[in-house]
Amino acid sequence: MQDAVTGLLTDADQPGSLQDSVAVSAPRPVLLIAAGEVPDELLAAQHIRAGSPATVQIWAAPGVGHTGALAAFPQEWQDRVGGFLAAALT
């Protein structure tokens, strides 16, 4: 639906899928954080990772809802995201 509305409002090309985008962006690393309490988020993350399994990491934060990992696990979030960025930017 969103793509249909966007198509009516602009001449811009429709964006590619996230799975295709990670494949095209390889070898750049990607970190996906999925909410453990939202099963579809982990399934979506796994689907996206299939585009480039060697470059996409998934952290399924247990027991949290969408965007809840930082509040529930601040130290682990800092370690995982900070470590990912430190490695990706060197």
Short mmCIF file of the C-alpha atoms (twelve columns), coordinates in Angstrom:
data_MODEL
# 
_entry.id   MODEL 
# 
loop_
_atom_site.group_PDB 
_atom_site.id 
_atom_site.type_symbol 
_atom_site.label_atom_id 
_atom_site.label_alt_id 
_atom_site.label_comp_id 
_atom_site.label_asym_id 
_atom_site.label_seq_id 
_atom_site.Cartn_x 
_atom_site.Cartn_y 
_atom_site.Cartn_z 
_atom_site.pdbx_PDB_model_num 
ATOM 1  C CA . MET A 1  0.000  0.000   0.000   1 
ATOM 2  C CA . GLN A 2  2.759  2.436   0.945   1 
ATOM 3  C CA . ASP A 3  4.556  1.786   -2.350  1 
ATOM 4  C CA . ALA A 4  1.326  2.376   -4.285  1 
ATOM 5  C CA . VAL A 5  0.772  5.736   -2.590  1 
ATOM 6  C CA . THR A 6  4.407  6.705   -3.085  1 
ATOM 7  C CA . GLY A 7  4.068  5.801   -6.761  1 
ATOM 8  C CA . LEU A 8  1.220  8.256   -7.090  1 
ATOM 9  C CA . LEU A 9  3.116  11.066  -5.368  1 
ATOM 10 C CA . THR A 10 6.555  10.778  -6.964  1 
ATOM 11 C CA . ASP A 11 8.405  9.566   -10.034 1 
ATOM 12 C CA . ALA A 12 11.093 7.980   -7.850  1 
ATOM 13 C CA . ASP A 13 11.790 4.297   -8.332  1 
ATOM 14 C CA . GLN A 14 10.365 1.935   -5.752  1 
ATOM 15 C CA . PRO A 15 13.007 0.793   -3.281  1 
ATOM 16 C CA . GLY A 16 14.415 -2.700  -3.492  1 
ATOM 17 C CA . SER A 17 13.769 -5.302  -0.832  1 
ATOM 18 C CA . LEU A 18 15.856 -5.314  2.332   1 
ATOM 19 C CA . GLN A 19 17.104 -8.789  1.433   1 
ATOM 20 C CA . ASP A 20 18.335 -7.492  -1.932  1 
ATOM 21 C CA . SER A 21 19.799 -4.405  -0.269  1 
ATOM 22 C CA . VAL A 22 22.024 -6.382  2.109   1 
ATOM 23 C CA . ALA A 23 23.194 -8.530  -0.802  1 
ATOM 24 C CA . VAL A 24 24.112 -5.440  -2.822  1 
ATOM 25 C CA . SER A 25 25.793 -3.762  0.144   1 
ATOM 26 C CA . ALA A 26 28.036 -6.768  0.914   1 
ATOM 27 C CA . PRO A 27 30.723 -6.951  2.109   1 
ATOM 28 C CA . ARG A 28 29.532 -4.151  4.409   1 
ATOM 29 C CA . PRO A 29 28.371 -5.675  7.699   1 
ATOM 30 C CA . VAL A 30 24.801 -5.247  8.920   1 
ATOM 31 C CA . LEU A 31 23.461 -5.712  12.462  1 
ATOM 32 C CA . LEU A 32 19.751 -6.421  12.885  1 
ATOM 33 C CA . ILE A 33 18.198 -6.259  16.350  1 
ATOM 34 C CA . ALA A 34 14.985 -8.256  16.621  1 
ATOM 35 C CA . ALA A 35 12.482 -8.144  19.460  1 
ATOM 36 C CA . GLY A 36 12.306 -11.536 21.142  1 
ATOM 37 C CA . GLU A 37 8.632  -11.038 22.014  1 
ATOM 38 C CA . VAL A 38 7.693  -10.322 18.386  1 
ATOM 39 C CA . PRO A 39 8.130  -13.585 16.447  1 
ATOM 40 C CA . ASP A 40 7.697  -11.908 13.083  1 
ATOM 41 C CA . GLU A 41 10.694 -9.651  13.748  1 
ATOM 42 C CA . LEU A 42 13.055 -12.593 14.061  1 
ATOM 43 C CA . LEU A 43 11.537 -14.225 10.976  1 
ATOM 44 C CA . ALA A 44 11.939 -10.966 9.053   1 
ATOM 45 C CA . ALA A 45 15.543 -10.589 10.239  1 
ATOM 46 C CA . GLN A 46 16.318 -14.154 9.137   1 
ATOM 47 C CA . HIS A 47 14.732 -13.451 5.752   1 
ATOM 48 C CA . ILE A 48 16.827 -10.300 5.346   1 
ATOM 49 C CA . ARG A 49 19.993 -12.152 6.430   1 
ATOM 50 C CA . ALA A 50 19.396 -14.728 3.685   1 
ATOM 51 C CA . GLY A 51 20.448 -12.031 1.218   1 
ATOM 52 C CA . SER A 52 23.981 -12.072 2.641   1 
ATOM 53 C CA . PRO A 53 24.421 -14.598 5.459   1 
ATOM 54 C CA . ALA A 54 28.132 -13.868 5.808   1 
ATOM 55 C CA . THR A 55 27.652 -10.148 6.462   1 
ATOM 56 C CA . VAL A 56 24.385 -9.905  8.415   1 
ATOM 57 C CA . GLN A 57 24.347 -10.471 12.176  1 
ATOM 58 C CA . ILE A 58 21.140 -10.840 14.182  1 
ATOM 59 C CA . TRP A 59 20.679 -10.136 17.869  1 
ATOM 60 C CA . ALA A 60 17.316 -11.461 19.034  1 
ATOM 61 C CA . ALA A 61 16.853 -9.612  22.320  1 
ATOM 62 C CA . PRO A 62 14.893 -11.976 24.571  1 
ATOM 63 C CA . GLY A 63 11.661 -10.942 26.223  1 
ATOM 64 C CA . VAL A 64 11.355 -7.478  24.692  1 
ATOM 65 C CA . GLY A 65 8.967  -5.768  22.324  1 
ATOM 66 C CA . HIS A 66 9.822  -3.685  19.276  1 
ATOM 67 C CA . THR A 67 12.725 -1.288  20.057  1 
ATOM 68 C CA . GLY A 68 12.902 -2.564  23.649  1 
ATOM 69 C CA . ALA A 69 16.445 -3.976  23.627  1 
ATOM 70 C CA . LEU A 70 18.186 -0.767  24.690  1 
ATOM 71 C CA . ALA A 71 15.938 -0.212  27.715  1 
ATOM 72 C CA . ALA A 72 15.975 -3.860  28.796  1 
ATOM 73 C CA . PHE A 73 19.655 -4.601  28.151  1 
ATOM 74 C CA . PRO A 74 21.573 -1.294  28.145  1 
ATOM 75 C CA . GLN A 75 24.999 -2.823  28.782  1 
ATOM 76 C CA . GLU A 76 24.541 -5.665  26.295  1 
ATOM 77 C CA . TRP A 77 23.150 -3.181  23.744  1 
ATOM 78 C CA . GLN A 78 26.214 -0.974  24.226  1 
ATOM 79 C CA . ASP A 79 28.562 -3.954  23.952  1 
ATOM 80 C CA . ARG A 80 26.881 -5.416  20.872  1 
ATOM 81 C CA . VAL A 81 26.154 -2.213  18.967  1 
ATOM 82 C CA . GLY A 82 29.360 -0.472  20.051  1 
ATOM 83 C CA . GLY A 83 31.420 -3.552  19.207  1 
ATOM 84 C CA . PHE A 84 29.692 -3.920  15.859  1 
ATOM 85 C CA . LEU A 85 30.324 -0.266  14.971  1 
ATOM 86 C CA . ALA A 86 33.926 -0.375  16.191  1 
ATOM 87 C CA . ALA A 87 34.629 -3.399  13.986  1 
ATOM 88 C CA . ALA A 88 32.688 -2.046  11.015  1 
ATOM 89 C CA . LEU A 89 34.394 1.349   11.073  1 
ATOM 90 C CA . THR A 90 37.989 0.125   11.274  1 
# 
